[in-house]
Amino acid sequence: MGAYILRRLLLVIPTLLGIMIINFSLVQFVPGGPIEQIIARMEGSGDVFETISGGGSETLDAEEGSYAGARGLPQDFLDELQVEFNFARIVCEDGFSGEPSLRAEGCEAVPVPALERFFLMMWDYIRFDFGESYFRSVGVMELVVEKMPVSITLGLWSTLIAYLISIPLGIKKAVRDGTPFDTWTSGAIIVGYAIPGFLFAILLIVLFASNNCFRIPGLSGWLDGNPVLWWLHDWNPTCHRLFPLRGLTSSNWEELSAVGKVLDYLHHIALPVLASTIGAFATLTLLTKNSFLDEIKKHYVITAKAKGVSDRRVLYGHVFRNAMLIVISGFPALFIGVFFGGSLIIETLFSLDGLGRLGFEATLARDYPVMFGTLFTFSLLGLVVGIITDLTYVMIDPRIDFERRG
């Protein structure tokens, strides 16, 4: 098993390298780099796409050799921006003494080729040095460490709830296959699968977290001073929201007791987790049902029943272990799906300060260090979860030997 784990860890290197090469290449053709963003803001255009056309950080005016939309800015200022964002380096003439500076005579800004920038970036990433954000003046690693707990918490809660609901429901559907219970639950599951997570999240916000929610006359006075429902303190007096609209904690979270902090956190995380779980719950339930149906029809189950073994013992003593293998195999895909999709969409809708929202905002601002830092983190976490899943296979069924399979 040790040799297999070593091979899987070694495969992480070319996989990460391939992901970074593809995304770095794509970025070179995306209109508007960070320099163009600053130029657009300084000229009052509001958005870089209204002032430029072309690709990536190389959007230059063909005739004048300067950034498109920057004709009113001095070239010295543009050179300083290129050096600041590592698109150029300061090169001085031979024999120059002193500290290199664009203001010094004999020094100039020389563009750094894209290929060289990529290799410099990967060398830093090997040491987990993601650089500093262009617009936040904070280290990317510091930002990732700060935001990651929110995304991991959302992914773990959603995955855990999906498994706790889907496995018992899937087993029940397999045992009662073809009954009205199976038919009605299948209809509900298909509806849940068909609704995109972001659309379900918007529906939850409109129903339970907006100003057009449940209006209950006279409830405000009853809530005042109530020792049980204190956590509803931020409700609008004219429209009582069942759940908060944004964030993970209330403004007075630090003042709450330990139990109050837990309840306040659960109150805030409920809607985001529910929106993230709906799609995963539907897929996992059908996967569990089909897996158990396949095992129930096999000869060893028929033989066990013929020997007089009870249905419950056959189901949980023999079928469960074999059927759960394929269910466990879906864990990394489920967790990473929630982690990626939930982080990007759900965090943005519910204003959760997590890794997905950080990457989304960095993409809009063309904050390349943050973009690639979050991408690297997402990819690395997904690959590690895949290895952990293989180890879980062996823990559940020792008959599986990945090492012999090469």
N, C-alpha and C positions, 0 to 999 in steps of 0.2 A: 504493500500500500504506500510505503514511503516513496518508492520510485515513481509511482503514478502521480502522487501529489507534487513531486519535484518537476515532472514533465508538465503538469498543468500550470505550475507557477512560471515555468520558463515560457510557456505559450502566451502568458499575459503580456510579455514584452513586445513581440511582433504585433499582437492584437491592438495594444494601446498605440503603437507606432503607426499602424495603418489608419486608425481612427483619427489621430491627430494630423496625419498627412492629408487625408481627404478633406477635413474641415478647414485646415489652414489654406489649402488650395482654393476651396470654395470662397473663403473670405476675400481672396484677392480679386474676385469678380463681383463682389457685392458693392453696390454704389454707396459711397460715403464713408470714409474712415473718420477717426477722431479729430484729425486736423480740419477736415471739411465741416464737421459738426461745429467746431469752435468758430470757424470762419462764417458759417451761416448764422450763428447766434450773434456775432459781432456786427454783421450787416443787417440784423433785424429781420432776416428771412423766416426765422422760426424753425424751419426744418431743412436739413441738408438736401433732401430729395427735390425741393423746389428750386434749388440753385445750381445743381450739378447734374451731370449724367456721365456714365462710364463705370469704371470698376475700382472697388476697394480703395486702398491707400495710394494708388497710383493714378488718381484722377487729375491729370494735368492738362493744361491748355496747350494744344499742339503747336500753336504759333509762337506764344510768348514763353513757353517752358515753365509756367507757374501753375499753381492750383487754380482750377476753374472757379470763378466767383471770387477770386482774391486779388483782382487787379487794383483795388483801392488800398491794399495793405502793403507796407514796405517789405522788401525781400528779406531784410535782416530779421524781421519778426517771424516770417514764415520759416526761415532757417532755424531759428530758436525753437519753434514748435516741432519741427522734424527731429531735432536733436533730443528734445524733451521726451518725445514719444518713441525714441529709439529707431526711427526710420532713417536716421542719418547719424554720422559721427563727425567729430571735429578733427580735421587733419591740418597740420601745420607744415610749413616749409622746412627743409633740412637746415639744421643749425639754429632752429628756434629755441629760445630759452625762456622759461617761465611756465606758468599754468596755461594750458590750451584754452582759448576762449574765442568766440566768434567776434568779439570786440577787438581782439588783438590783431595787429597787422601781420599778414602772412598766414592766417588761419581761415579755413572755410569749412562749410558743411558738405560732406560727401555722402550721397545716399548709400544705404546698406542694402545689398541685394536680398530679395525675398528668401532665396535658398539659405543664405547665411543667417538671416534672422530666424529661420525655422530651426536650424541646427543649434543655434545659441539658446533658443527657447527650450528645446528638448534636453539640452545639457543642464539647464536650470531645473527642469521638471524632474529629472532623475534624482536631484537633491531636494525635491519638494520645495523649491524656491520659485514661486509663481510670480514674483515681482510685486509691483505696487500698482494699485488702481490708477487709471489716468485721471479720474475726476473726483475720487474720494480721498486721495492722499493717505490711504491706508493699505497695508500689506494684504495681498490677495489671500494668503494662507490664513491670516487673522480673520478676514471676512468669511472664508469658508468654514472655519472652526466655529465662528459665532452663529452662522445661519444653519449649519447642518443639523443640529439637534431638532429644529422645528420640522424639517423635511423627514428625518428618520422617524420622529414620533408620529407624524401623520401617516407614513407608510406602514409602520409597525401596527398602529392601532387599526388601520383599515384592513390589513392582511389578517390580523388576529381575529377580528370580528367576522370577516368573511369566512375563515376556516371554522370558527365556532358555530356559525349558522349553517354553512353549506354542507359540512360533513354529516351531521345528524339528518338534515333534510334530504341530502342525496341518498343516504342509506335507507331512509324511510320510503323514498320514491322507488328505489330499487326493489325493496321487499313488497311494496304494494303497486308494482308496475301494472298499468292498464286500468286501474281503479279510478273512480271520480276524483279522489285526492290527487293522484298523479296527474290527471288531466288539468285540473284547475291550477295546481302549483306550477305546472309546465307553462301554462298561459301567462301567469304572473312573472315567471322567470324570463320568458321571451320578451315581454314588455320591458322588463328591467334591463335586459341586454340591449334592446333596440334604442333605449334612451341614452344619448351621450352624457358622459359625466358632467360636462360643463353646463349642459342644458338642465340637467337635474339640479345642479348647484344653483342656477339662476332661479329655478322654480322654488327651491327651498328658501332662498333669500326673499323672494317676493311674498311667500306665504307666512314665513316665520320671523323675518328679520328686517322688514321694511316698515315704513310709516303707514302703509295701507293694510295693516294686519288686523288682529282681533281687537275690536273696540268694546270694552265691557264697562258700561256706566257704573260709577260708584266704587270701582275696584281700587282706585288709587288710595282713597282714604283707608281702606281696609288693609292695604299692603304696608302703609306707614307704620313702622315700629313692630311689624310682625317678626318674632324671633325665628320662625321657621323659613320664611321666604325672604330673608334679608338679601340673598344674592340676586334678587330682582330689582335692586335699588336703582339701576340705570334705565328702568322702563320709562317711556314717554307717558306723561299723565293722560294724554288724549288717545294714545295708541300703544297698547301694552305689547311689546315685542316678547315673544317667547324665548328668542335667542339673540345674542348680540350680532351686530353686522360685521365687525372686523376685529382682528387681533386675537391673541391667545389669553390675555388676562385683562382684568379691569384696571382702571386708573388707580384705585386704592388697594391694589393687590398686596403691596408691602405691609399694609396695616391689618390685613386679615390674619386669623389664626391658621394653624396648620391644616385643620379640617376645612376651613373656609377657602384656603388657597386651592386645595384639591377640588372642591366643588366648583369654584370659580373657573378653574382650568377645564374641567369636564363640561361646564356650561358653554364655554367658548369653542371647544374642539368638536362638539357634537355634530354640528351641521357640516363642517368640512370632512369629517370622517364618514358621515353618512353619504355624502356626495361621492367620495372616493370609493366607497365600498360597493355601490349598487352594481356596477359593471362586473367587478371581480366576483361578487357573490353569485351572479347568474352563471358565469362561465364555470366556476368551481363546482357549483351544485350539479350541473349537467355532467361534468367530468367525473364526479364522484359516483353518480347514479350509473353511468355507462360502465365505469370500471367495476363496480360491484355486480352489475348484471352479467358481465363477461365471466366473472369468477363463479357466480352462482350456477351457471349452466355447465360448468366443467365436471368431469367424471368423479373427481375426488370428493366433491360436495354431494353428488348423488350417492356415492358409496357410503359416506358418513351418515347420511340420512337413512339409508337402508339398514345400517347397523343399529339404528335406534337412537342416535345422538340427537339431542334437542336442537331445534332451529336456532335458538339463541347461541348455543355453544358452537354450532357450525359457523354461524355468521361472524361472531367475535373471536372465536378460537382458531379458525382456519381461513375464512375468506378475508377477514379484515386486514391481516398482514400483507397478503398478496395484492389486494385491491388498493391499498393505501400507497403502494410504491409509485404508481402513476400520478396519484394526487400530490404526493410530496414533490414529484418531479416538476410540478407546475408552480412550486413556491417561488423560485427565483424570477420566473417570468411574471408572476402575479405581483411580487414585491417591487420589482424594478418597474413594472408597468405603472403601479400606483405611485412609486417614487418619482418616476419621470413625469408621467401625465398629471398626477396629483400635484407635484411640486410646481409645475409650470402653470397649469390652469387654475387649480383650486386655490393655491396660495395667492394668485393674482386676484381672483374674484373675492376672496375673503380677507384680503390685505394681511396675509400672514407673512411675517418677515423671515422667510426661509430661503433655501438654496435655489430653488426653482425661480422664485421671484427675482432673486439677485441676478441670476443668469439672464432672465428675460429683460430686466432693466439694462444690464450691461450690453446686451445685443442691440437694443434700441439706441444706446449712446455710443456704440462701437468701442466699448471699453474692452479691448482685446485681451489684456491680462486676466480680467475677471471672466470673460467668455471662455477662454481656454482652460482656466483654472477650474471652473465649475464643470466643464465638459470632461476634463481629466479625472476629476473626483467621481462624477457619475459613472464613467466607464470603468474605473478601477473598482468601485464598489460592486458594480454588476458582475464583473469577472470573479471577484472574491466570493460573492454569494453563490455563484455557480459551483465553485469548488466545495463550499460548505454543504451544498445540496448533495453532491456525490458522497461526501462523508456520511451524511444522514442516511443515504441508501444502505450503506454497510451496517450502520447501527441498527436499522430496522430489520434487515434481512442479511445475516452474515454469509449466506450462500453466494452473494454477489462479490465477485473478485475482479476489480478493474485491472489489476496488475497482470493477470493471466490473459486478459483480452488484448493487452498491448496498447 
